[in-house]
Amino acid sequence: MKHLRIAILMALSTVVCGSAMATEKQFASPDGNLVVAVNDEGGKPVYQVSLGGTVFLNPSPLGLYTNIGELFQNLTMKDCQVRTVSDTYTLKTTKQRQIAYEATEAVCQFEQNGRQVLDVIFRVSNRDVAFRYKLYPRRARGGETLVAVITDEASGFVFPEGTTTFLCPQSKPMGGFARTSPSYETGYSLDDAMGKNGYGEGYSFPCLFKVPSVAVPQQQTGQGWVLISETGTDGTYVGCRLLNAGGANYKIGFPQPGELNGHGSTSAAVSLPYETPWRTITLGTSLKNIVESTVANDLVQPKYQASKDYTYGKGSWSWIIGMDSSCNFDEQKRYIDFSAAMGWRSVLVDALWDKQIGYEKMEELSRYARSKGVGLFLWYNSNGVWNDAPQSPKDKMDKSPARRKEMAWMQKNGILGIKVDFFGGDKQPVMQLYEDILTDANEFGLQCIFHGCTLPRGWERMYPNYVASEAVLASENLHFGQGACDAEATNACIHTFIRNAVGSMDFGGSTLNKHYNADNQHGTTRRTSDVLALATAVLFQSSVQHFAMAPNNLTDAPEWAVQFMKDVPTLWDEVRFIDGYPGKYAIIARRAGQKWFVAGISAQKEPLKTKIDLSPFFAKGSTVTAYTDDAALNGSAKPMKIGKKPVAVTIPENGGLVFVNE
């Protein structure tokens, strides 16, 4: 599966003396276009990032705050060992199946008072910069210091003046529904000025920035893009956020003290030597590198082998339309029949099934599902003691004995996986809980979906039974309020470029109902077209998709739309950026086997009129099915011949398009 090759780079890094006491070292991506410079002037290490000769990040701080020393000042860079690294691997559960990764690695060694205390390890590929720290044991009176507490990072990102932001504010802890925040479920501010701090608590990863005045040949906009995130976080560290430290300066922030109901510190206790998770910076003169980046998984390795050959696919769930009352035996049986009629793999049985169905009847329901070729995912509350969420089953996932007993019961009854909800924040004990749930679930052959949760950080590769996380303002809000329905297209035009760019996203959308209600006549009203619903099934990536369709759609939705939802894949081999702008419109292409899906949506008031070059995806003279909307959002599916020239398309506000080869 994996072939790792490490070759020593023959060319030495460039060394420039900025002053008698300072050293600067530079190293570049394999294509030489992306350059990082590291400097220790004044004893404070900084790095700078340039793309194509243009500075995307000004000198930005590096270092750690620990209980064994302040490792961000009084440091001297002694050496910077540079080599190339490459890796090839297969990962069928994310945006790209076959990945060939190549980067320049630079290990910059820093001393303090003549003693090696810290390495900053950089990886520079053709579209990404990443760095992490290696912390060393200390010789002390009476022996070695082999453990430490990392209390904060100095790691920062200083942008050029005039940069604008596309950010998701971090919620304050112990707020929102049943005191379940933060859960990465707030709305984005788009094209906003720097210097703000969200609701006062910074921003949830990933964080997108538009850098102005970038010199780009044959491009009118002259803008560049930077996506900041992190990867490789497990139970040995904390999940981080981004804080504004004044003006154009942003820094890594540790969890808020109030998370986990105030229990536990905001620090990370580590065993030495220790390597922190990676901070990732994806850069481009367009959004192409961000949409196509695989850096979240390039930098990590599997933590264990899959216990079985996991399968993936589409499914249904009643809760998004019918809410809690739908989680009863008869309605779930109806949804099993619906999934079977659609040729789908699963049904997600949501909260309160233990009370409204019961364990004995759930065993019967699982047997019925399997007789129809369908499997079940079961919802669980992660609690615990960290919020007031009353939904059950509770107290089944937070402690190992109860968790393993429950998982053994699921394995015995052929359950496919679990959806675990309402986590307590990003402190180290919570990150360890994610890892414990995943590890135990793999032993019992169960896949894991997380909701009310943190961002996945390379977990598709680290944990083979991991499927996806919510960590977004997802489809439930379309049921809860008309405002979310009114803004659906705007929000859908964000996720391809930010949230879903770094990890699988369990959104639970693509409904063909006109209303979010079981009778399809009451409740909130969908403003978007059926074609937009189809397009988001392509735009939103997760290897398991539980769509918001309902059994009535078999008779009340257009036949062409239902057939598309029967056929659309959830496993993709390749993704390509075509065009887009966060919050305005998004057009990308995904490939599954030999089949290409070109999908686009628009939230702009004026119809989006553009041309799409389809030649990279479809052969000249071939026929594709074109799913398009007219000005009144009436959709249709018609055959279309591929010619020589780019195709002129129009996407109305709240509408979409999809081209699929036959």
Secondary structure as GFF3:
##gff-version 3
##sequence-region A 1 662
A	DSSP	beta_strand	3	7	.	.	.	ID=ss1
A	DSSP	beta_strand	14	19	.	.	.	ID=ss2
A	DSSP	beta_strand	22	28	.	.	.	ID=ss3
A	DSSP	beta_strand	34	39	.	.	.	ID=ss4
A	DSSP	three_ten_helix	41	43	.	.	.	ID=ss5
A	DSSP	beta_strand	46	51	.	.	.	ID=ss6
A	DSSP	beta_strand	54	61	.	.	.	ID=ss7
A	DSSP	beta_strand	64	66	.	.	.	ID=ss8
A	DSSP	beta_strand	69	71	.	.	.	ID=ss9
A	DSSP	beta_strand	76	90	.	.	.	ID=ss10
A	DSSP	beta_strand	98	112	.	.	.	ID=ss11
A	DSSP	beta_strand	115	124	.	.	.	ID=ss12
A	DSSP	beta_strand	128	135	.	.	.	ID=ss13
A	DSSP	beta_strand	138	140	.	.	.	ID=ss14
A	DSSP	beta_strand	143	145	.	.	.	ID=ss15
A	DSSP	beta_strand	147	153	.	.	.	ID=ss16
A	DSSP	beta_strand	156	158	.	.	.	ID=ss17
A	DSSP	beta_strand	164	169	.	.	.	ID=ss18
A	DSSP	three_ten_helix	177	179	.	.	.	ID=ss19
A	DSSP	beta_strand	189	193	.	.	.	ID=ss20
A	DSSP	beta_strand	203	211	.	.	.	ID=ss21
A	DSSP	beta_strand	224	231	.	.	.	ID=ss22
A	DSSP	beta_strand	241	244	.	.	.	ID=ss23
A	DSSP	beta_strand	249	253	.	.	.	ID=ss24
A	DSSP	three_ten_helix	259	262	.	.	.	ID=ss25
A	DSSP	beta_strand	268	271	.	.	.	ID=ss26
A	DSSP	beta_strand	274	275	.	.	.	ID=ss27
A	DSSP	beta_strand	278	284	.	.	.	ID=ss28
A	DSSP	alpha_helix	288	292	.	.	.	ID=ss29
A	DSSP	alpha_helix	295	298	.	.	.	ID=ss30
A	DSSP	beta_strand	313	317	.	.	.	ID=ss31
A	DSSP	alpha_helix	319	322	.	.	.	ID=ss32
A	DSSP	three_ten_helix	324	326	.	.	.	ID=ss33
A	DSSP	alpha_helix	329	342	.	.	.	ID=ss34
A	DSSP	beta_strand	346	349	.	.	.	ID=ss35
A	DSSP	alpha_helix	353	356	.	.	.	ID=ss36
A	DSSP	alpha_helix	359	371	.	.	.	ID=ss37
A	DSSP	beta_strand	375	381	.	.	.	ID=ss38
A	DSSP	alpha_helix	400	412	.	.	.	ID=ss39
A	DSSP	beta_strand	417	421	.	.	.	ID=ss40
A	DSSP	alpha_helix	428	443	.	.	.	ID=ss41
A	DSSP	beta_strand	447	450	.	.	.	ID=ss42
A	DSSP	alpha_helix	459	462	.	.	.	ID=ss43
A	DSSP	beta_strand	466	469	.	.	.	ID=ss44
A	DSSP	alpha_helix	476	480	.	.	.	ID=ss45
A	DSSP	alpha_helix	482	486	.	.	.	ID=ss46
A	DSSP	alpha_helix	488	495	.	.	.	ID=ss47
A	DSSP	alpha_helix	499	502	.	.	.	ID=ss48
A	DSSP	alpha_helix	530	539	.	.	.	ID=ss49
A	DSSP	beta_strand	544	547	.	.	.	ID=ss50
A	DSSP	alpha_helix	553	556	.	.	.	ID=ss51
A	DSSP	alpha_helix	559	567	.	.	.	ID=ss52
A	DSSP	beta_strand	574	581	.	.	.	ID=ss53
A	DSSP	beta_strand	585	592	.	.	.	ID=ss54
A	DSSP	beta_strand	595	602	.	.	.	ID=ss55
A	DSSP	beta_strand	608	612	.	.	.	ID=ss56
A	DSSP	beta_strand	623	629	.	.	.	ID=ss57
A	DSSP	beta_strand	635	641	.	.	.	ID=ss58
A	DSSP	beta_strand	647	651	.	.	.	ID=ss59
A	DSSP	beta_strand	656	661	.	.	.	ID=ss60
###
